[in-house]
Amino acid sequence: YPEAGLAQVLLYRTQGTYAEHLDEVESICKQALSATDICYVELATVYQTRGQTEQQAALIAQLRSAHAAGRVNAQRVDSVARVLGDSTIGTPDEKTAQQLLEEVAPGYPIS
């Protein structure tokens, strides 16, 4: 049940213990990624917090593919872009964030 794992991730966020549980968040979200697209945001947060640029790049490629196939909506891509551009979460990747926003902007003007 991916929902149970996601409930645990949400609990870490609300309790302020997210950073202490990055390994568990990563494990939960890798398993639930195909079923729950919010995990793109969580994994982007984990990888950016840790400075894992290779994993982040692979995740973004997977996100782009899923969006192109219609499995992930523009709002979720926008959310991941906001993580990438957030200087409070590790080292921001403004270039990739901007590219993602530009990719979804035609169909999602809020970006």
Backbone as a ProteinNet text record, in pm:
[ID]
protein_1_A
[PRIMARY]
YPEAGLAQVLLYRTQGTYAEHLDEVESICKQALSATDICYVELATVYQTRGQTEQQAALIAQLRSAHAAGRVNAQRVDSVARVLGDSTIGTPDEKTAQQLLEEVAPGYPIS
[TERTIARY]
83	0	87	102.2	186	133.2	1.9	-56.1	-0.2	25.1	78.6	216.9	299.6	432.4	425.9	335.3	321.5	269.8	185.1	138.1	256.2	348.7	468.3	553.8	569.5	646.6	581.6	450.1	377.5	396.8	395.6	417.8	556.7	658.6	793.3	794.7	723.4	719.3	652.8	538.5	465.1	537.1	611.4	685.2	819.4	858.2	986.8	1105.2	1081.3	1189.6	1224.3	1178.8	1198.8	1346.8	1430.4	1573.6	1640.4	1587.6	1644.4	1604	1506.8	1453.2	1466.3	1568.2	1582	1592.7	1665.3	1679.4	1543.9	1464.2	1332.1	1238.8	1244	1162	1199	1328.9	1374.4	1323.1	1335.3	1290.5	1140	1063	916.8	878.7	940.3	899.1	950.2	1064.4	1109.3	1009.4	961.3	865.5	729.6	691	556.7	552.1	667	674.1	579.5	569.3	483.2	335.2	300.9	160.6	122.1	219.5	190.4	290.5	245.9	340.7	391.3	331.6	385.2	527.6	559.8	693.9	802.8	769	869.3	915.7	823	856.3	940.5	900.1	973.4	1115	1128.2	1261.4	1348.2	1289.9	1366.2	1417.8	1334.6	1374.7	1489.1	1476.4	1581.2	1713.2	1710.1	1833.5	1895.6	1814	1868.9	1927.5	1860.9	1912.5	2049.6	2065.2	2191.2	2294.1	2255.1	2346.8	2376.6	2280.5	2297.8	2252.2	2341.8	2304.5	2275.9	2347.7	2322.2	2183.7	2148.8	2015.9	1908.1	1935.5	1840.7	1818.2	1926.6	1915.7	1835.8	1859.1	1784.4	1636.2	1607.2	1468.5	1399.6	1469.7	1411.9	1384.9	1475.8	1454	1330.2	1315	1198	1070.2	1078	964	922.5	1020.4	989.7	921.4	971.4	913.6	770.1	749.3	615.6	518.8	566.8	481.7	445.8	544.3	520	419.1	420.1	328.3	191.9	177.1	49.5	27.8	133.5	120.3	141.6	200.4	225.1	174.7	97.1	40.2	137.6	103.8	189.4	207.3	105.9	116.3	226.5	239.2	343.5	481.7	493.8	621.2	657.2	558.7	577.9	628.2	570	610.9	756.2	796.1	935.3	1027.5	988	1069	1088.2	985.3	995.4	1094.1	1098.2	1197.9	1338.2	1356.7	1489	1537	1445	1481.5	1488	1461.5	1452.9	1590.5	1643.3	1776.8	1780	1664.3	1663.1	1675.1	1671.7	1684	1811.6	1923.2	2048.3	2086.8	2164.7	2208.5	2105.3	2045.6	1940.7	1996.2	1910.1	1942	1842.7	1868.7	1774.5	1756.8	1864.1	1856.5	1756.2	1768.4	1675.6	1534.8	1523.5	1392.1	1324.8	1399.6	1345.9	1304.9	1387.8	1355.8	1225.1	1208.8	1085.8	964.2	976.7	864.6	830.2	932.5	907.8	842.5	879.1	821.6	671.8	628.3	485.9	405.3	472.8	403.2	294	313.2	207	71.8	74.7	-50.5	-82.8	5.4	-10.6	39.8	-40.5	6.6	48.2	9.4	47.8	199.3	265.8	411.2	477.1
-119.3	0	125.1	190.1	310	421.7	424.1	530.6	528.4	409.3	399.1	462.9	434.4	494.3	644.6	690	834.4	903.5	835.4	890.9	908.3	813.1	821.7	941.7	961.8	1075.7	1206.8	1215.2	1334.6	1358.4	1251.2	1261.8	1320.4	1273.4	1329.1	1478.4	1517.9	1660.7	1741.9	1694.6	1771.6	1772.2	1666.6	1660.5	1732.2	1774.4	1841.6	1746.9	1617.9	1518.9	1464.4	1531.7	1485.7	1461.4	1559.4	1550.5	1432	1390	1276.4	1142.8	1143.7	1019.4	1013.3	1078.4	1083.4	944.5	853.4	717.6	648.8	662.5	599.4	664.7	797.1	868.3	821.2	809.3	763.5	623	534	395.8	388.6	458.2	460	512.3	623.1	688.6	618.4	552.8	474.7	362.9	299.2	189.4	239.3	358.6	409.5	499.8	525.4	624	594.8	470.1	438.5	455.3	447.4	456.6	596.6	673.6	801.3	906.7	999.3	1095.3	1201.2	1213.2	1305.4	1264.5	1138.7	1090.5	1156.5	1210.6	1286.8	1406.5	1472.5	1588.6	1544.8	1436.1	1388.3	1344.8	1269.4	1223.7	1341.3	1438.7	1558.4	1628.8	1633.6	1695.7	1618.4	1486	1401.9	1421.5	1409.5	1418.2	1557	1660.5	1795.7	1820.6	1771.7	1787.7	1722.7	1605.4	1530.9	1574.1	1655.5	1694.7	1582.3	1491.7	1377	1415.5	1480.9	1535.9	1428.6	1316.7	1211.2	1150.1	1119.9	1065.4	1167.2	1293.6	1400.5	1408.5	1401.8	1409.4	1291.2	1172.3	1053.9	1068.7	1122.3	1144.2	1244.7	1351.3	1453.6	1395	1312.1	1247	1158.2	1085.5	998.7	1083.2	1195.1	1286.5	1341.5	1384.3	1437.9	1332.8	1211.4	1101.8	1073.7	1068.8	1042.2	1155.1	1278.6	1392.1	1385.2	1354.3	1344.7	1234.6	1127.9	1015.5	1038.5	1151.7	1182.4	1116.4	1060.4	994	1089.6	1205.7	1306.8	1439.9	1511.6	1637.6	1754.7	1864.8	1983.5	2039.9	2029	2080.6	2008.5	1877.7	1801.3	1841.2	1861.3	1906.7	2043.4	2131.3	2262.8	2248.7	2156.6	2135.5	2089.7	1999.8	1953.7	2069.8	2150	2266.4	2360.6	2378	2466.1	2410.8	2278.3	2216.8	2246.7	2225.9	2247	2391	2485.5	2625.9	2679.3	2595.1	2637.8	2634	2751	2758.3	2709.7	2685.8	2633.3	2480.8	2419.2	2273.2	2243.1	2235.7	2205.1	2313.5	2275.2	2368.7	2371.3	2487.7	2492.6	2469.9	2420.8	2400.4	2484.4	2615.6	2708.1	2680.3	2638.3	2614.8	2503.9	2391	2280.5	2319	2390.7	2435.7	2520.9	2614.8	2702.8	2622.4	2525.7	2442.1	2366.1	2309.7	2235.5	2327.1	2446	2540.3	2580.9	2602.2	2639.9	2526.2	2402.4	2286.6	2272.9	2305.3	2288.7	2417.2	2530.8	2659.9	2668.8	2615.8	2630	2572.5	2463.5	2402.8	2430.3	2502.2	2528.1	2669.5	2770.8	2910	2959.7	2890.4	2933.7	2929.9	2837.6	2825.6	2952.4
0	0	0	-113.9	-117.3	-28.3	-4.7	77.6	219.5	272.7	408.7	416.2	318	314.5	299.5	214.1	194	319	393.4	520.6	616.1	613	697.2	655	524.9	473.7	518.8	507.6	550.6	700.5	776.8	921	949.6	877.3	895	865	759.4	724.1	835.8	884	985	1119.7	1148.8	1275.6	1269.1	1147.8	1133	1136.5	1110.6	1115.1	976.6	872.8	734.3	704.5	738.1	706	774.8	887.5	960.3	898.6	808.7	752.1	599.9	544.3	398.5	335.8	401.5	346.3	336	440.3	440.6	338.4	329.7	231.1	90.9	64.6	-66.7	-95.8	0.2	-18.1	-44.2	37	21.9	-116.2	-154.9	-279.2	-403.9	-396.3	-512.1	-540.7	-434.6	-450.2	-498.7	-457.5	-488	-611.3	-673.1	-781.3	-896.5	-936.7	-1051.5	-1018.2	-890.5	-849.5	-801.2	-755.4	-691	-735.1	-819.2	-876.3	-778.3	-659.6	-559.3	-522.1	-544.7	-511.2	-595	-711.1	-786.7	-704.2	-638.9	-556	-436.8	-372.2	-254.5	-291.6	-400.3	-441.5	-485.7	-553.5	-591.1	-465.9	-363	-236.4	-171.8	-167.9	-108.1	-182.6	-314.7	-392.8	-386.2	-385.9	-377.2	-238.4	-134.9	1.1	14.2	-45.5	-37.6	-141.6	-237.7	-343.7	-441.8	-460.5	-550.4	-691.5	-765	-894.7	-999.6	-995	-1094.3	-1075.3	-951.4	-923.3	-959.6	-929.7	-961.3	-1112.5	-1189.4	-1335.4	-1390.2	-1335.6	-1379.8	-1346	-1228	-1187	-1279.7	-1313.9	-1401.7	-1540.2	-1589.9	-1719.9	-1714.5	-1605	-1586.3	-1576.7	-1506.6	-1493.6	-1630	-1707.8	-1841.3	-1927.6	-1921.7	-1999.3	-1954.3	-1823.1	-1768.7	-1805.7	-1803.5	-1840.7	-1988.7	-2072.3	-2216.8	-2248.7	-2168	-2189	-2123.8	-2053.2	-1990	-1855.3	-1796.5	-1665.9	-1549	-1577.2	-1474.2	-1529.1	-1447.1	-1495.9	-1479.5	-1543.3	-1542.9	-1402.5	-1320.5	-1183.6	-1106.7	-1126.6	-1057.4	-1109.1	-1239.6	-1297.1	-1238.7	-1227.9	-1167.8	-1023.4	-948.2	-808.6	-799.7	-889.1	-890.4	-927.2	-1024	-1063.2	-944.7	-865.3	-748.3	-645	-630.5	-541.5	-595.4	-725.3	-785.6	-771.1	-770.9	-760.4	-618.6	-520.7	-380.7	-314.2	-281.5	-221.6	-77	-16.6	120.6	121.6	2.1	-8.8	-86	-16.4	-84.6	-183.8	-284.3	-387.4	-499	-525.3	-627.9	-768.7	-854.1	-995.9	-1075.4	-1077.8	-1141.3	-1290	-1356.8	-1501.4	-1533.2	-1464.1	-1487.7	-1444.8	-1333.2	-1286.8	-1394	-1450.4	-1554.2	-1677.7	-1717.1	-1833.3	-1811.2	-1692.1	-1662.1	-1669.6	-1611.3	-1613.9	-1757.1	-1838.2	-1977.6	-2055.9	-2022.1	-2091.4	-2065.3	-1944.8	-1912	-1929	-1943.7	-1949.3	-2055.6	-2177.8	-2278.1	-2233.4	-2160.4	-2115.8	-1971	-1903.7	-1760.7	-1733.1	-1766.9	-1761.3	-1623.3	-1517.6	-1382.4	-1366.2	-1437.5	-1430.6	-1481.5
[MASK]
+++++++++++++++++++++++++++++++++++++++++++++++++++++++++++++++++++++++++++++++++++++++++++++++++++++++++++++++

